[in-house]
Amino acid sequence: MKKGIHPEYREVVFHDQSSDFKFLTRSTVETAETIVWEDGKEYPLVKVEISSASHPFYTGKNIFVDTAGRVDKFYQKYGKKN
């Protein structure tokens, strides 16, 4: 393999904000935030809106997740005129 072209593959904590569920796995995702995990080590933190802990397919419950009014943010950004 060529040196210097592959992203760093490391342990990362994913935090499902809708269910407050956190899990440690490996990923190449880049993030500036960090968190101290249960083992006392500091890991990069990635915040997600939906994971297996909150997705209706896995939970059997239908929940509505509106994260900061996505439609309103779109209209503000692109200036929908009424």
DSSP file (Angstrom, degrees, kcal/mol; ACC not computed):
  #  RESIDUE AA STRUCTURE BP1 BP2  ACC     N-H-->O    O-->H-N    N-H-->O    O-->H-N    TCO  KAPPA ALPHA  PHI   PSI    X-CA   Y-CA   Z-CA
    1    1 A M              0   0    0      0, 0.0     2,-0.2     0, 0.0     5,-0.0   0.000 360.0 360.0 360.0 149.2    0.0    0.0    0.0
    2    2 A K    >   -     0   0    0      1,-0.1     3,-0.6     2,-0.0     4,-0.3  -0.502 360.0-118.0 -73.7 143.3    1.1    3.6   -0.6
    3    3 A K  T 3  S+     0   0    0      1,-0.2    -1,-0.1    -2,-0.2     0, 0.0  -0.582  87.3  14.2 -81.6 142.2    2.1    5.5    2.4
    4    4 A G  T 3  S+     0   0    0     -2,-0.2    -1,-0.2     2,-0.1    -2,-0.0   0.476 100.5  88.8  80.5   4.0    0.3    8.7    3.5
    5    5 A I    <   +     0   0    0     -3,-0.6    -2,-0.1     2,-0.1    -1,-0.1   0.577  68.1  83.0-108.1 -11.1   -2.9    8.3    1.4
    6    6 A H  S    S-     0   0    0     -4,-0.3    -2,-0.1     1,-0.1     3,-0.1  -0.738  79.9-117.1 -97.3 140.5   -5.1    6.2    3.7
    7    7 A P        -     0   0    0      0, 0.0     2,-0.4     0, 0.0    22,-0.1  -0.323  40.5 -91.9 -69.6 157.6   -7.1    7.8    6.5
    8    8 A E        -     0   0    0     20,-0.2     2,-0.7     1,-0.0    19,-0.1  -0.566  34.3-150.3 -73.2 126.5   -6.3    6.9   10.1
    9    9 A Y        +     0   0    0     -2,-0.4     2,-0.3    -3,-0.1    19,-0.2  -0.884  37.7 145.2-100.4 111.2   -8.4    3.9   11.3
   10   10 A R  E     -A   27   0A   0     17,-2.3    17,-2.9    -2,-0.7     2,-0.3  -0.851  53.7 -76.0-142.8 171.9   -8.9    4.4   15.1
   11   11 A E  E     +A   26   0A   0     -2,-0.3     2,-0.3    15,-0.2    15,-0.3  -0.567  50.5 179.3 -75.7 136.8  -11.3    3.8   17.9
   12   12 A V  E     -A   25   0A   0     13,-3.7    13,-2.7    -2,-0.3     2,-0.5  -0.984  25.2-132.4-139.3 144.5  -14.2    6.4   18.0
   13   13 A V  E     -Ab  24  45A   0     31,-2.8    33,-2.6    -2,-0.3     2,-0.4  -0.888  18.3-157.4 -99.2 127.2  -17.2    6.9   20.3
   14   14 A F  E     -Ab  23  46A   0      9,-2.8     9,-2.1    -2,-0.5     2,-0.5  -0.895   5.0-159.6-102.0 133.7  -20.5    7.4   18.6
   15   15 A H  E     -Ab  22  47A   0     31,-2.7    33,-2.7    -2,-0.4     2,-0.8  -0.951   8.5-150.8-119.4 113.6  -23.2    9.2   20.6
   16   16 A D  E  >> -Ab  21  48A   0      5,-3.4     4,-1.4    -2,-0.5     5,-1.0  -0.741  10.9-164.9 -81.0 110.4  -26.9    8.9   19.6
   17   17 A Q  T  45S+     0   0    0     31,-2.5    -1,-0.2    -2,-0.8    32,-0.1   0.755  80.9  57.6 -73.5 -24.9  -28.3   12.2   20.7
   18   18 A S  T  45S+     0   0    0     31,-0.5    -1,-0.2    30,-0.3    32,-0.1   0.796 124.3  20.9 -77.9 -26.5  -32.0   11.1   20.5
   19   19 A S  T  45S-     0   0    0     -3,-0.4    -2,-0.2     2,-0.1    -1,-0.2   0.404  99.0-124.3-118.0  -0.1  -31.6    8.2   22.9
   20   20 A D  T  <5 +     0   0    0     -4,-1.4     2,-0.4     1,-0.2    -3,-0.2   0.834  59.0 151.1  57.1  36.2  -28.4    9.2   24.7
   21   21 A F  E   < -A   16   0A   0     -5,-1.0    -5,-3.4     2,-0.0     2,-0.4  -0.833  25.5-168.8 -99.3 134.1  -26.8    5.9   23.7
   22   22 A K  E     +A   15   0A   0     -2,-0.4     2,-0.3    -7,-0.2    -7,-0.2  -0.958   6.9 177.4-124.4 142.0  -23.0    5.7   23.3
   23   23 A F  E     -A   14   0A   0     -9,-2.1    -9,-2.8    -2,-0.4     2,-0.5  -0.998  23.1-132.7-144.8 149.1  -20.9    3.0   21.7
   24   24 A L  E     +A   13   0A   0     -2,-0.3     2,-0.2   -11,-0.2   -11,-0.2  -0.858  41.5 138.9-102.7 128.2  -17.2    2.5   21.0
   25   25 A T  E     -A   12   0A   0    -13,-2.7   -13,-3.7    -2,-0.5     2,-0.4  -0.821  50.2 -88.5-149.0-173.2  -16.2    1.2   17.6
   26   26 A R  E     +A   11   0A   0    -15,-0.3     2,-0.3    -2,-0.2   -15,-0.2  -0.874  49.9 149.5-110.6 144.0  -13.5    1.8   15.0
   27   27 A S  E     -A   10   0A   0    -17,-2.9   -17,-2.3    -2,-0.4    -2,-0.0  -0.977  48.8-133.6-161.3 166.2  -13.8    4.3   12.2
   28   28 A T        +     0   0    0     -2,-0.3   -20,-0.2   -19,-0.2   -17,-0.1   0.315  61.9 131.1-105.8   3.8  -11.9    6.7    9.9
   29   29 A V        -     0   0    0    -19,-0.1     2,-0.4     1,-0.1    -2,-0.1  -0.286  54.6-130.7 -62.7 141.2  -14.3    9.6   10.5
   30   30 A E        +     0   0    0     14,-0.0     2,-0.3     2,-0.0    -1,-0.1  -0.779  35.6 160.4 -95.6 136.4  -12.7   12.9   11.3
   31   31 A T        -     0   0    0     -2,-0.4    15,-0.1     1,-0.1     0, 0.0  -0.990  37.7-150.4-152.6 152.4  -14.0   14.9   14.3
   32   32 A A  S    S+     0   0    0     -2,-0.3     2,-0.2    13,-0.1    14,-0.1   0.628  74.5  86.8 -97.2 -17.0  -12.7   17.7   16.6
   33   33 A E        -     0   0    0     12,-0.5    12,-2.5    11,-0.0     2,-0.3  -0.520  56.3-169.2 -86.7 152.3  -14.6   16.7   19.7
   34   34 A T  E     -C   44   0B   0     10,-0.3     2,-0.3    -2,-0.2     8,-0.1  -0.906   5.3-165.4-134.4 164.3  -13.4   14.1   22.2
   35   35 A I  E     -C   43   0B   0      8,-2.5     8,-3.0    -2,-0.3     2,-0.6  -0.991  26.2-118.6-148.2 148.3  -14.9   12.3   25.2
   36   36 A V  E     -C   42   0B   0     -2,-0.3     6,-0.2     6,-0.2     5,-0.1  -0.823  37.8-149.2 -89.4 121.7  -13.5   10.3   28.1
   37   37 A W    >   -     0   0    0      4,-2.9     3,-2.1    -2,-0.6    -1,-0.0  -0.223  31.4 -89.8 -86.4 176.2  -14.9    6.7   27.8
   38   38 A E  T 3  S+     0   0    0      1,-0.3    -1,-0.1     2,-0.1    -2,-0.0   0.731 124.6  59.8 -60.2 -25.4  -15.7    4.2   30.6
   39   39 A D  T 3  S-     0   0    0      2,-0.1    -1,-0.3     1,-0.0     3,-0.1   0.449 118.1-109.7 -84.8   0.5  -12.1    2.8   30.5
   40   40 A G  S <  S+     0   0    0     -3,-2.1     2,-0.2     1,-0.3    -2,-0.1   0.348  79.9 122.1  90.2  -6.2  -10.7    6.3   31.4
   41   41 A K        -     0   0    0     -5,-0.1    -4,-2.9     1,-0.0     2,-0.5  -0.550  63.2-119.5 -88.9 155.9   -9.2    6.9   27.9
   42   42 A E  E     +C   36   0B   0     -6,-0.2    -6,-0.2    -2,-0.2    -1,-0.0  -0.831  35.4 177.8 -97.8 130.5  -10.0    9.8   25.7
   43   43 A Y  E     -C   35   0B   0     -8,-3.0    -8,-2.5    -2,-0.5   -31,-0.1  -0.901  36.8 -92.9-128.2 155.5  -11.5    9.1   22.3
   44   44 A P  E     -C   34   0B   0      0, 0.0   -31,-2.8     0, 0.0     2,-0.4  -0.415  43.3-139.3 -62.3 145.1  -12.8   11.1   19.3
   45   45 A L  E     -b   13   0A   0    -12,-2.5     2,-0.5   -33,-0.2   -12,-0.5  -0.935  17.7-172.0-115.9 131.2  -16.6   11.8   19.6
   46   46 A V  E     -b   14   0A   0    -33,-2.6   -31,-2.7    -2,-0.4     2,-0.5  -0.988  14.1-148.9-120.6 122.7  -19.1   11.7   16.7
   47   47 A K  E     -b   15   0A   0     -2,-0.5     2,-0.3   -33,-0.2   -31,-0.2  -0.798  19.3-177.0 -93.9 128.3  -22.6   12.8   17.4
   48   48 A V  E     -b   16   0A   0    -33,-2.7   -31,-2.5    -2,-0.5   -30,-0.3  -0.859  28.2-142.8-122.5 158.2  -25.3   11.1   15.3
   49   49 A E  S    S+     0   0    0     -2,-0.3   -31,-0.5     1,-0.3     2,-0.4   0.813  85.5  23.6 -88.2 -33.7  -29.1   11.6   15.2
   50   50 A I        +     0   0    0    -33,-0.1    -1,-0.3   -32,-0.1     2,-0.2  -0.998  62.4 156.5-139.6 135.9  -30.1    8.0   14.7
   51   51 A S    >>  -     0   0    0     -2,-0.4     4,-2.0    -3,-0.1     3,-1.4  -0.740  63.1 -77.1-137.3-171.6  -28.5    4.6   15.6
   52   52 A S  T 34 S+     0   0    0      1,-0.3     6,-0.0    -2,-0.2    -2,-0.0   0.730 127.1  63.0 -65.0 -19.7  -29.8    1.1   16.3
   53   53 A A  T 34 S+     0   0    0      1,-0.2    -1,-0.3   -32,-0.1    -3,-0.0   0.673 119.2  21.8 -77.6 -17.1  -30.9    2.3   19.8
   54   54 A S  T <4 S+     0   0    0     -3,-1.4     9,-0.2   -33,-0.0    -2,-0.2   0.497  92.0 110.9-127.2  -8.0  -33.4    4.8   18.3
   55   55 A H    >X  -     0   0    0     -4,-2.0     4,-2.4     1,-0.1     3,-0.9  -0.525  66.5-133.3 -74.0 133.7  -34.2    3.6   14.8
   56   56 A P  H 3> S+     0   0    0      0, 0.0     4,-2.3     0, 0.0    -1,-0.1   0.802 102.8  62.0 -57.5 -31.0  -37.8    2.3   14.5
   57   57 A F  H 34 S+     0   0    0      1,-0.2    -5,-0.1     2,-0.2     5,-0.0   0.901 114.7  32.6 -62.1 -39.9  -36.7   -0.8   12.6
   58   58 A Y  H <4 S+     0   0    0     -3,-0.9    -1,-0.2    -7,-0.2    -6,-0.1   0.809 126.3  39.9 -87.1 -32.5  -34.6   -2.0   15.6
   59   59 A T  H  < S-     0   0    0     -4,-2.4    -2,-0.2     2,-0.2    -1,-0.1   0.738  91.5-135.7 -91.0 -23.9  -36.8   -0.6   18.5
   60   60 A G  S  < S+     0   0    0     -4,-2.3     2,-0.4    -5,-0.3    -3,-0.1   0.510  71.5 109.8  78.7   3.8  -40.2   -1.4   17.1
   61   61 A K        -     0   0    0     -6,-0.2     2,-0.7    -5,-0.1    -1,-0.3  -0.917  65.9-137.0-114.7 138.9  -41.3    2.1   18.1
   62   62 A N        +     0   0    0     -2,-0.4     2,-0.3    -3,-0.1    -7,-0.1  -0.854  31.5 174.3 -96.2 115.5  -42.1    4.9   15.8
   63   63 A I        -     0   0    0     -2,-0.7     2,-0.6    -9,-0.2    -9,-0.0  -0.881  29.0-128.4-120.5 153.6  -40.6    8.2   17.0
   64   64 A F        -     0   0    0     -2,-0.3     2,-0.6     2,-0.0    -2,-0.0  -0.893  21.8-169.4-102.4 122.9  -40.4   11.6   15.4
   65   65 A V        +     0   0    0     -2,-0.6     2,-0.6     2,-0.0   -16,-0.0  -0.933   9.2 174.8-116.5 109.6  -36.9   13.2   15.4
   66   66 A D        -     0   0    0     -2,-0.6     2,-1.1     3,-0.1    -2,-0.0  -0.932  14.5-160.9-113.6 107.7  -36.8   16.8   14.4
   67   67 A T  S    S-     0   0    0     -2,-0.6    -2,-0.0     1,-0.2   -18,-0.0  -0.743  70.3 -40.0 -96.5  96.7  -33.2   18.0   14.7
   68   68 A A  S    S-     0   0    0     -2,-1.1     5,-0.2     1,-0.2    -1,-0.2   0.795 106.4 -67.6  60.2  33.5  -33.3   21.8   14.9
   69   69 A G     >  -     0   0    0      3,-0.1     4,-2.6     1,-0.1     5,-0.2   0.972  56.7-165.3  56.8  69.8  -36.0   22.2   12.2
   70   70 A R  H  > S+     0   0    0      1,-0.2     4,-2.1     2,-0.2     5,-0.1   0.864  86.8  50.6 -56.7 -39.6  -34.2   21.0    9.1
   71   71 A V  H  > S+     0   0    0      2,-0.2     4,-2.4     1,-0.2    -1,-0.2   0.930 111.1  48.1 -66.2 -44.0  -36.8   22.4    6.8
   72   72 A D  H  > S+     0   0    0      1,-0.2     4,-2.4     2,-0.2    -2,-0.2   0.898 110.9  51.1 -62.4 -40.5  -36.7   25.8    8.5
   73   73 A K  H  X S+     0   0    0     -4,-2.6     4,-2.3    -5,-0.2    -1,-0.2   0.889 109.5  51.2 -63.4 -38.5  -32.9   25.8    8.4
   74   74 A F  H  X S+     0   0    0     -4,-2.1     4,-2.6    -5,-0.2    -2,-0.2   0.936 111.0  47.4 -62.9 -46.6  -33.1   25.0    4.6
   75   75 A Y  H  X>S+     0   0    0     -4,-2.4     4,-1.3     1,-0.2     5,-1.2   0.885 112.8  49.1 -64.2 -38.5  -35.5   27.9    4.0
   76   76 A Q  H  <5S+     0   0    0     -4,-2.4    -1,-0.2     2,-0.2    -2,-0.2   0.909 113.6  46.4 -65.8 -40.6  -33.4   30.3    6.0
   77   77 A K  H  <5S+     0   0    0     -4,-2.3    -2,-0.2     1,-0.2    -1,-0.2   0.904 123.9  31.0 -69.9 -41.8  -30.2   29.3    4.2
   78   78 A Y  H  <5S-     0   0    0     -4,-2.6    -1,-0.2    -5,-0.2    -2,-0.2   0.370 106.2-122.7-104.1   5.1  -31.7   29.5    0.7
   79   79 A G  T  <5 -     0   0    0     -4,-1.3     2,-0.3    -5,-0.2    -3,-0.2   0.936  24.5-157.5  62.4  58.6  -34.2   32.3    1.3
   80   80 A K      < -     0   0    0     -5,-1.2     2,-0.5    -6,-0.1    -1,-0.2  -0.519  13.2-141.1 -66.8 131.4  -37.6   30.8    0.4
   81   81 A K              0   0    0     -2,-0.3    -1,-0.1     1,-0.1    -6,-0.0  -0.814 360.0 360.0 -99.4 132.4  -39.9   33.7   -0.3
   82   82 A N              0   0    0     -2,-0.5    -1,-0.1     0, 0.0    -2,-0.0   0.445 360.0 360.0 -85.7 360.0  -43.6   33.6    0.8
